Amino acid sequence: MKNQPIVVPAAVWEGLEVVRLSGGTNMLDRPRVIELAEMMGYDETVEWLRNNRRLYAEGVFAGFIANEKGGA
């Protein structure tokens, strides 16, 4: 059975996607993802990454989808 994508606020998803598309790091390197998101001004993404280590690890493999309502 395939793992379900992790639902995140739209602003968090946007920050993750910008970091991913930048090619600046392997997305498994959470500290570097945090650093890049911070440098790019995605503060909500940074906060979510710091507070949701397990969910981020799951999402790296299962994928992320944006909650269109904006909340978690």
C-alpha positions as a Python dict, from the first residue, in 0.01 Angstrom:
ca = {
    (1, 'M'): (0, 0, 0),
    (2, 'K'): (133, 339, -98),
    (3, 'N'): (176, 606, 169),
    (4, 'Q'): (-58, 901, 144),
    (5, 'P'): (88, 1245, 63),
    (6, 'I'): (131, 1478, 358),
    (7, 'V'): (-116, 1769, 358),
    (8, 'V'): (52, 2102, 441),
    (9, 'P'): (-63, 2465, 433),
    (10, 'A'): (-34, 2615, 84),
    (11, 'A'): (239, 2858, 195),
    (12, 'V'): (446, 2568, 332),
    (13, 'W'): (402, 2370, 11),
    (14, 'E'): (510, 2672, -194),
    (15, 'G'): (830, 2711, 6),
    (16, 'L'): (912, 2342, -21),
    (17, 'E'): (850, 2348, -394),
    (18, 'V'): (1069, 2656, -450),
    (19, 'V'): (1354, 2493, -255),
    (20, 'R'): (1309, 2167, -448),
    (21, 'L'): (1305, 2340, -786),
    (22, 'S'): (1611, 2547, -696),
    (23, 'G'): (1820, 2231, -693),
    (24, 'G'): (2017, 2380, -404),
    (25, 'T'): (2005, 2067, -191),
    (26, 'N'): (1892, 1710, -164),
    (27, 'M'): (1549, 1732, -2),
    (28, 'L'): (1657, 1464, 248),
    (29, 'D'): (1891, 1724, 400),
    (30, 'R'): (1630, 1891, 624),
    (31, 'P'): (1873, 2138, 789),
    (32, 'R'): (1981, 2265, 446),
    (33, 'V'): (1619, 2281, 327),
    (34, 'I'): (1544, 2496, 633),
    (35, 'E'): (1845, 2717, 559),
    (36, 'L'): (1744, 2768, 195),
    (37, 'A'): (1379, 2833, 279),
    (38, 'E'): (1491, 3091, 535),
    (39, 'M'): (1722, 3260, 283),
    (40, 'M'): (1437, 3270, 31),
    (41, 'G'): (1196, 3428, 280),
    (42, 'Y'): (961, 3133, 335),
    (43, 'D'): (921, 3180, 710),
    (44, 'E'): (606, 2968, 738),
    (45, 'T'): (787, 2681, 568),
    (46, 'V'): (1082, 2718, 806),
    (47, 'E'): (853, 2711, 1111),
    (48, 'W'): (666, 2407, 980),
    (49, 'L'): (992, 2221, 907),
    (50, 'R'): (1123, 2289, 1257),
    (51, 'N'): (800, 2172, 1421),
    (52, 'N'): (718, 1872, 1199),
    (53, 'R'): (1032, 1665, 1159),
    (54, 'R'): (850, 1328, 1133),
    (55, 'L'): (585, 1456, 890),
    (56, 'Y'): (855, 1610, 672),
    (57, 'A'): (1045, 1280, 660),
    (58, 'E'): (725, 1100, 559),
    (59, 'G'): (646, 1364, 297),
    (60, 'V'): (986, 1342, 132),
    (61, 'F'): (896, 986, 34),
    (62, 'A'): (515, 1006, 3),
    (63, 'G'): (489, 1359, -138),
    (64, 'F'): (324, 1679, -19),
    (65, 'I'): (-4, 1836, -121),
    (66, 'A'): (-126, 2183, -38),
    (67, 'N'): (-431, 2233, 177),
    (68, 'E'): (-616, 2482, -43),
    (69, 'K'): (-791, 2630, 259),
    (70, 'G'): (-453, 2743, 388),
    (71, 'G'): (-459, 2564, 723),
    (72, 'A'): (-290, 2242, 828),
}
